[in-house]
Amino acid sequence: MKIDIDSKANFIIHTLQNSGFEAYAVGGCVRNALLGLVPNDWDICTNALPEQMREVFRGFQTLDFGLKHGTLAVLSDGEKYEVTTYRIDGAYADNRHPESVTFTGDLALDLSRRDFTVNAMAYSDELGLADPFGGAEDLKRNLLRCVGNPDNRFHEDALRILRGLRFASAYGFTVESETAKAIHRNAALLHNIAGERIREELLGILCGAHVAEVLTEFRDVIAVVIPELSETFDFEQRNKHHCYDVWQHIVHAVAAVENQPVLRVAMLLHDIGKPRACTTDDMGCNHFKGHQEISAQMAEGIFRRLHFSNEFSQTCLQLIRCHDVRFNGSAKQVRRVLQALGEDNMHLLFPVQRADLAAQSDYRREEKLAAVDTAQRQSEEILAQNQCFSLKQLAVDGNDILSLGAKSREVGRILNFLLDEVIEERLPNEREALLDRAGEALSGK
């Protein structure tokens, strides 16, 4: 079995081997190479001890901030390659980090501490593939399986639970039955993991091609990190516009939108508030008036808890609030939505709405999709023609309003009034017309 190793990584491996040590590419880079994918980075393991590694690479540019844990970073043309001594991890007190590491000369012992068999392989041109736990066979079987006892692996590092789901979502792996049972059994350990680490794995899960299967099979695990989602499980919508319960609708909507993080997260949370907004009429039909704002409020707390950036959060919140806008063919309405969202987020709203419709029943679907198409064309025309939908596009500014004798506290009110007049096509966006109307407003006419 031959793997094409990155030339710089191969040079580092050969440098160690020429100095009398074992050295291999290890972990995810070997997995991806066997899958026919180009690895993002190449990690290297060796039986050389940290001080021996430093001696071998004495003439290289290196970073030794991880040396006490056995890792030396070797820089080659600005690229970083981590070289780590074979090691055995000590006890894990926090379900995340080992309290100590012990160096070993045995590659198999080093590989035995890794999470999944597909990540517990090492390779070098001279020594071939080291695969003591059957990772290559599991790759052929499209199977994700823990190395050794899965309960032990997840108690050592609970983040492996989400990492496993990320691999399943990204690569389409089937999670081996005992590993899957352990994931469900140990999901509560994720409470011990920092929000930002959960966020990054969650984004990886959501952006995978097989996200629907993972969200369906492991919804209980997702609910540990976003417990608000459990309210949507098995919540029937009982509405002619829908053919799924709220959770199933969410799953289909996530899978239907392109795998851009902000879009996938928006679809995950766009209807999270529906159970809280639900009312049932005399005919037994459910309605969800105001669920957009409730969903946004719930999402805001989730974003804070998982330490999403403010920019990412605000974009998602705007999409959640506007996801259910029903476009009616009016260019004025499109300008209003552009005013609320801005140009960039308006571009994101249309795929959100199409994904939402794709996850609904076929009741009037073509009509609804046609309305979205029309609104998108209108939005493009408005932007191409530089039609006014924001204060910065008005032909007058605050200084102009002050020059009419307005008090400072009146400026914002007058400008917004003028913008409304322009958006509603009651007034052209022309300086003289705007100043005349502002003067009238100030005089009370």
C-alpha positions as CSV (number, residue, x, y, z in Angstrom):
1,M,0.0,0.0,0.0
2,K,1.6,3.2,-1.2
3,I,0.8,6.7,0.0
4,D,2.1,9.9,-1.5
5,I,3.5,11.9,1.4
6,D,3.9,15.6,1.2
7,S,7.5,16.2,0.1
8,K,8.4,18.4,3.0
9,A,6.9,16.0,5.5
10,N,8.8,13.2,3.8
11,F,12.0,15.1,4.1
12,I,11.5,15.5,7.8
13,I,10.7,11.8,8.2
14,H,13.8,10.8,6.2
15,T,15.9,13.2,8.3
16,L,14.8,11.4,11.4
17,Q,15.3,8.0,9.8
18,N,18.8,9.0,8.6
19,S,19.7,9.9,12.1
20,G,18.8,6.4,13.3
21,F,15.2,6.9,14.5
22,E,11.8,5.6,13.4
23,A,9.5,8.1,11.9
24,Y,6.0,8.0,10.3
25,A,3.3,10.2,9.1
26,V,0.4,9.6,11.5
27,G,-3.3,10.1,12.1
28,G,-5.7,12.1,10.0
29,C,-3.2,12.7,7.2
30,V,-2.8,9.0,6.6
31,R,-6.6,8.5,6.8
32,N,-7.3,11.1,4.2
33,A,-4.5,9.9,1.9
34,L,-6.0,6.4,2.0
35,L,-9.4,7.9,1.1
36,G,-7.8,9.7,-1.9
37,L,-8.1,13.1,-0.3
38,V,-5.4,15.7,0.0
39,P,-4.5,16.1,3.7
40,N,-4.7,19.6,5.1
41,D,-1.6,19.0,7.3
42,W,0.9,16.2,8.0
43,D,1.7,15.1,11.5
44,I,4.8,13.0,12.2
45,C,5.6,10.6,15.1
46,T,8.9,9.2,16.0
47,N,10.7,7.2,18.7
48,A,13.2,10.0,19.1
49,L,12.9,11.7,22.5
50,P,12.3,15.5,22.6
51,E,15.9,16.4,23.2
52,Q,17.0,14.0,20.4
53,M,14.5,15.6,18.1
54,R,15.9,19.0,18.9
55,E,19.4,17.8,18.1
56,V,18.3,16.2,14.8
57,F,16.7,19.5,13.7
58,R,19.3,21.8,15.2
59,G,19.9,23.5,11.8
60,F,16.2,23.9,11.1
61,Q,13.8,26.6,12.2
62,T,11.7,25.1,15.0
63,L,9.2,26.0,17.7
64,D,9.5,24.0,21.0
65,F,6.5,25.3,23.0
66,G,5.1,21.7,23.1
67,L,8.3,20.0,23.8
68,K,7.4,19.0,27.4
69,H,4.6,16.9,25.9
70,G,6.9,15.6,23.2
71,T,6.0,17.8,20.3
72,L,8.5,19.9,18.2
73,A,7.2,22.0,15.4
74,V,9.5,22.1,12.4
75,L,9.1,25.0,10.0
76,S,9.7,24.5,6.3
77,D,9.1,27.5,3.9
78,G,6.7,28.9,6.5
79,E,4.7,25.7,6.8
80,K,4.6,24.0,10.2
81,Y,5.0,20.2,10.7
82,E,4.5,18.8,14.2
83,V,6.8,16.0,15.2
84,T,5.8,14.1,18.3
85,T,7.6,11.4,20.4
86,Y,5.6,8.2,20.8
87,R,3.8,8.5,24.1
88,I,1.3,7.0,26.5
89,D,-1.2,9.3,28.1
90,G,-1.7,9.4,31.9
91,A,-5.1,9.7,33.7
92,Y,-7.7,12.1,32.4
93,A,-9.2,14.0,35.3
94,D,-11.3,16.5,33.3
95,N,-12.6,14.4,30.4
96,R,-10.3,16.4,28.1
97,H,-6.6,16.5,28.9
98,P,-4.2,13.9,30.3
99,E,-2.6,14.8,33.6
100,S,0.7,13.4,32.3
101,V,2.4,11.8,29.4
102,T,5.0,9.1,29.3
103,F,7.3,8.6,26.3
104,T,7.6,5.2,24.8
105,G,9.6,3.5,22.0
106,D,6.6,1.4,21.0
107,L,4.6,2.8,18.1
108,A,1.6,0.5,18.8
109,L,1.3,1.8,22.3
110,D,1.2,5.4,20.9
111,L,-1.5,4.4,18.4
112,S,-3.5,2.7,21.1
113,R,-4.2,6.0,22.9
114,R,-5.9,7.5,19.8
115,D,-9.6,7.9,19.3
116,F,-10.7,5.9,16.3
117,T,-9.1,3.1,14.3
118,V,-9.1,5.2,11.1
119,N,-7.0,7.8,12.9
120,A,-4.7,5.2,14.5
121,M,-2.5,4.4,11.5
122,A,1.0,5.5,10.6
123,Y,2.9,5.3,7.4
124,S,6.4,5.8,6.0
125,D,7.9,4.8,2.6
126,E,10.5,2.6,4.2
127,L,8.4,0.8,6.8
128,G,5.0,0.9,5.1
129,L,1.6,1.1,6.9
130,A,1.5,0.5,10.6
131,D,-2.1,-0.4,11.4
132,P,-2.4,-2.5,14.6
133,F,-6.2,-1.8,15.1
134,G,-7.5,-2.4,11.6
135,G,-8.1,1.2,10.5
136,A,-7.5,0.5,6.8
137,E,-10.1,-2.3,6.8
138,D,-12.6,0.0,8.6
139,L,-12.0,2.6,6.0
140,K,-12.9,0.0,3.3
141,R,-16.0,-0.8,5.3
142,N,-16.8,2.9,5.8
143,L,-16.9,2.2,9.5
144,L,-16.0,4.5,12.4
145,R,-14.9,2.5,15.4
146,C,-13.1,3.4,18.6
147,V,-9.7,2.1,19.4
148,G,-10.2,-0.4,22.3
149,N,-13.0,0.3,24.8
150,P,-15.2,3.2,23.5
151,D,-16.3,4.2,27.0
152,N,-12.7,4.6,28.0
153,R,-12.0,6.7,24.9
154,F,-14.9,9.0,25.6
155,H,-14.1,9.4,29.3
156,E,-10.6,10.3,28.4
157,D,-11.7,13.0,26.1
158,A,-15.4,13.8,25.8
159,L,-14.8,16.0,22.7
160,R,-14.2,12.7,20.8
161,I,-18.0,12.2,20.9
162,L,-18.6,15.2,18.7
163,R,-15.4,14.5,16.7
164,G,-16.8,11.1,15.9
165,L,-20.1,12.7,14.7
166,R,-18.1,15.2,12.6
167,F,-16.3,12.3,10.9
168,A,-19.6,10.5,10.3
169,S,-21.1,13.7,8.8
170,A,-18.1,14.6,6.7
171,Y,-17.1,11.2,5.4
172,G,-20.4,9.3,5.6
173,F,-19.0,6.8,8.0
174,T,-21.4,4.4,9.7
175,V,-20.7,4.5,13.4
176,E,-19.9,0.9,14.6
177,S,-22.7,-0.3,17.0
178,E,-20.7,-0.5,20.2
179,T,-19.1,2.9,19.5
180,A,-22.6,4.4,18.8
181,K,-24.0,3.0,22.0
182,A,-21.1,4.5,23.9
183,I,-21.7,7.9,22.2
184,H,-25.3,7.9,23.4
185,R,-24.3,6.5,26.8
186,N,-21.6,9.1,27.5
187,A,-23.1,12.2,25.8
188,A,-23.6,14.0,29.1
189,L,-19.8,14.2,29.4
190,L,-20.0,17.0,26.9
191,H,-21.1,19.3,29.8
192,N,-17.4,19.3,30.8
193,I,-16.2,20.7,27.4
194,A,-15.7,24.4,26.8
195,G,-18.3,26.1,24.6
196,E,-15.8,27.2,21.9
197,R,-14.5,23.6,21.4
198,I,-18.1,22.4,21.1
199,R,-18.8,25.2,18.6
200,E,-16.1,24.2,16.3
201,E,-17.0,20.5,16.2
202,L,-20.7,21.4,15.8
203,L,-19.9,23.5,12.8
204,G,-18.0,20.5,11.3
205,I,-21.0,18.3,11.9
206,L,-23.4,20.8,10.4
207,C,-21.3,21.3,7.3
208,G,-20.9,17.7,6.4
209,A,-22.6,16.1,3.4
210,H,-24.2,13.5,5.7
211,V,-25.5,15.9,8.3
212,A,-29.1,14.6,8.0
213,E,-28.2,11.1,9.0
214,V,-26.1,12.3,12.0
215,L,-28.8,14.7,13.3
216,T,-31.4,12.0,13.0
217,E,-29.4,9.2,14.7
218,F,-27.7,11.3,17.3
219,R,-30.3,14.0,18.1
220,D,-29.9,13.2,21.9
221,V,-26.2,14.1,21.6
222,I,-26.9,17.4,19.8
223,A,-29.5,18.2,22.5
224,V,-26.8,17.9,25.2
225,V,-24.9,20.9,23.7
226,I,-28.1,22.7,22.6
227,P,-30.8,21.4,25.0
228,E,-33.4,23.9,23.6
229,L,-33.5,21.7,20.5
230,S,-35.1,18.8,22.5
231,E,-38.3,20.8,22.6
232,T,-38.7,20.3,18.8
233,F,-38.3,16.5,19.0
234,D,-41.5,14.8,17.9
235,F,-43.4,18.1,18.0
236,E,-46.1,17.6,15.4
237,Q,-46.9,20.7,13.3
238,R,-50.4,19.7,12.2
239,N,-50.5,22.2,9.4
240,K,-51.1,21.8,5.7
241,H,-47.8,23.6,5.0
242,H,-45.8,20.9,6.7
243,C,-45.2,17.2,6.4
244,Y,-42.7,16.7,9.2
245,D,-42.5,17.3,12.9
246,V,-40.5,20.4,13.9
247,W,-37.2,18.5,14.4
248,Q,-37.5,16.5,11.1
249,H,-38.3,19.8,9.3
250,I,-35.1,21.3,10.8
251,V,-33.0,18.3,9.8
252,H,-34.3,18.5,6.2
253,A,-33.8,22.2,6.1
254,V,-30.2,22.0,7.3
255,A,-29.4,19.4,4.7
256,A,-31.1,21.4,1.9
257,V,-29.1,24.6,2.3
258,E,-25.5,24.9,1.0
259,N,-22.8,23.9,3.5
260,Q,-21.8,27.4,4.5
261,P,-21.6,27.6,8.3
262,V,-23.8,30.6,8.8
263,L,-26.5,29.1,6.6
264,R,-26.4,25.7,8.3
265,V,-26.5,27.2,11.8
266,A,-29.4,29.5,10.7
267,M,-31.4,26.5,9.5
268,L,-30.6,24.5,12.7
269,L,-32.1,27.3,14.8
270,H,-34.7,29.0,12.5
271,D,-37.7,27.1,14.0
272,I,-36.4,26.3,17.4
273,G,-39.0,28.6,19.0
274,K,-42.0,26.9,17.3
275,P,-43.1,24.7,20.2
276,R,-43.2,27.8,22.5
277,A,-45.2,29.8,19.9
278,C,-47.7,27.0,19.1
279,T,-51.4,27.6,19.4
280,T,-54.1,25.2,18.2
281,D,-57.3,26.4,16.5
282,D,-60.8,24.9,16.7
283,M,-60.0,22.6,13.7
284,G,-57.0,21.1,15.5
285,C,-54.6,23.0,13.2
286,N,-51.4,24.3,14.8
287,H,-50.2,27.9,14.2
288,F,-46.8,29.4,15.2
289,K,-47.3,33.2,15.2
290,G,-44.2,35.0,16.3
291,H,-42.0,32.0,16.3
292,Q,-39.3,33.9,14.3
293,E,-38.7,36.3,17.2
294,I,-38.9,33.6,19.8
295,S,-36.4,31.5,17.8
296,A,-34.0,34.5,17.5
297,Q,-34.2,35.1,21.2
298,M,-33.4,31.5,22.0
299,A,-30.6,31.5,19.4
300,E,-29.0,34.5,20.9
301,G,-28.5,32.7,24.2
302,I,-27.1,29.7,22.4
303,F,-24.6,31.9,20.5
304,R,-23.4,33.4,23.8
305,R,-23.0,30.0,25.4
306,L,-21.0,28.6,22.6
307,H,-18.9,31.8,22.1
308,F,-19.9,32.5,18.5
309,S,-18.5,35.8,17.2
310,N,-20.7,38.8,17.3
311,E,-20.7,39.2,13.5
312,F,-21.6,35.5,13.0
313,S,-24.3,35.7,15.6
314,Q,-25.9,38.9,14.3
315,T,-26.0,37.5,10.7
316,C,-27.7,34.3,11.9
317,L,-30.2,36.3,14.1
318,Q,-31.2,38.5,11.2
319,L,-31.7,35.4,8.9
320,I,-33.8,33.7,11.6
321,R,-36.0,36.7,12.1
322,C,-36.6,37.2,8.4
323,H,-36.6,33.5,7.2
324,D,-40.4,33.4,7.1
325,V,-41.0,36.7,5.2
326,R,-43.7,36.1,2.6
327,F,-42.7,38.1,-0.5
328,N,-45.8,39.4,-2.3
329,G,-44.2,40.8,-5.5
330,S,-43.9,44.3,-4.2
331,A,-40.6,46.0,-4.8
332,K,-41.4,48.3,-1.8
333,Q,-41.4,45.2,0.4
334,V,-38.1,44.0,-1.0
335,R,-36.6,47.4,-0.2
336,R,-37.9,47.1,3.3
337,V,-36.2,43.7,3.8
338,L,-33.0,45.1,2.3
339,Q,-33.2,47.9,4.8
340,A,-33.5,45.4,7.6
341,L,-30.9,43.0,6.4
342,G,-28.4,44.9,4.3
343,E,-27.1,43.7,0.9
344,D,-24.9,40.9,2.1
345,N,-27.4,39.3,4.4
346,M,-30.2,39.7,1.7
347,H,-28.1,37.4,-0.5
348,L,-28.1,34.8,2.2
349,L,-31.9,35.1,2.9
350,F,-32.9,33.5,-0.4
351,P,-31.1,30.2,0.0
352,V,-32.5,30.1,3.6
353,Q,-36.0,30.5,2.3
354,R,-35.5,27.9,-0.4
355,A,-34.2,25.4,2.1
356,D,-37.1,26.1,4.4
357,L,-39.6,25.5,1.6
358,A,-37.8,22.3,0.5
359,A,-38.4,20.9,4.0
360,Q,-42.1,21.7,3.9
361,S,-45.0,19.9,2.3
362,D,-45.7,20.4,-1.4
363,Y,-48.7,22.5,-0.6
364,R,-48.3,25.6,-2.9
365,R,-44.6,25.0,-3.0
366,E,-44.1,26.1,-6.6
367,E,-46.0,29.3,-5.9
368,K,-43.9,30.0,-2.8
369,L,-40.7,29.3,-4.7
370,A,-41.8,31.6,-7.6
371,A,-42.3,34.4,-5.0
372,V,-38.8,33.9,-3.7
373,D,-37.4,34.0,-7.3
374,T,-39.3,37.2,-8.0
375,A,-38.0,38.8,-4.8
376,Q,-34.4,37.8,-5.7
377,R,-34.7,39.4,-9.2
378,Q,-36.2,42.5,-7.7
379,S,-33.4,42.7,-5.1
380,E,-30.8,42.4,-7.8
381,E,-32.5,45.2,-9.8
382,I,-32.7,47.4,-6.8
383,L,-29.0,47.0,-6.1
384,A,-28.0,47.3,-9.8
385,Q,-30.0,50.6,-10.0
386,N,-28.6,51.8,-6.7
387,Q,-32.2,52.4,-5.5
388,C,-32.3,53.9,-2.0
389,F,-33.1,51.6,0.9
390,S,-30.7,52.8,3.6
391,L,-29.9,56.1,5.3
392,K,-26.4,56.2,3.8
393,Q,-28.0,56.3,0.3
394,L,-30.2,59.3,1.1
395,A,-29.4,62.4,-0.9
396,V,-29.3,64.4,2.3
397,D,-27.5,63.8,5.7
398,G,-27.7,65.0,9.2
399,N,-25.9,68.2,8.5
400,D,-28.5,69.1,5.9
401,I,-31.3,68.6,8.5
402,L,-29.5,70.7,11.1
403,S,-29.1,73.5,8.5
404,L,-32.9,73.6,8.4
405,G,-33.0,74.5,12.1
406,A,-33.6,71.1,13.4
407,K,-32.5,70.2,16.9
408,S,-29.9,67.4,17.3
409,R,-32.5,65.1,18.8
410,E,-34.8,65.5,15.8
411,V,-32.2,64.6,13.1
412,G,-32.6,60.8,13.3
413,R,-36.4,61.0,13.3
414,I,-36.4,63.2,10.2
415,L,-33.9,61.2,8.3
416,N,-35.8,57.9,9.0
417,F,-39.1,59.7,8.0
418,L,-37.5,60.7,4.7
419,L,-36.1,57.2,4.1
420,D,-39.6,55.8,4.6
421,E,-41.0,58.3,2.1
422,V,-38.4,57.2,-0.5
423,I,-38.8,53.5,0.1
424,E,-42.6,53.9,-0.3
425,E,-42.1,55.8,-3.5
426,R,-43.9,58.9,-2.1
427,L,-40.8,61.0,-2.6
428,P,-37.8,60.8,-5.1
429,N,-34.4,60.4,-3.6
430,E,-33.4,64.0,-4.7
431,R,-31.8,66.6,-2.5
432,E,-34.2,69.5,-3.1
433,A,-37.3,67.3,-2.7
434,L,-36.0,65.8,0.5
435,L,-35.1,69.1,2.0
436,D,-38.5,70.5,1.1
437,R,-40.2,67.6,2.8
438,A,-37.9,67.8,5.8
439,G,-38.8,71.5,6.2
440,E,-42.5,70.6,6.1
441,A,-42.0,67.9,8.7
442,L,-40.1,70.3,11.0
443,S,-42.8,73.0,10.6
444,G,-45.5,70.4,11.4
445,K,-47.2,70.5,8.0
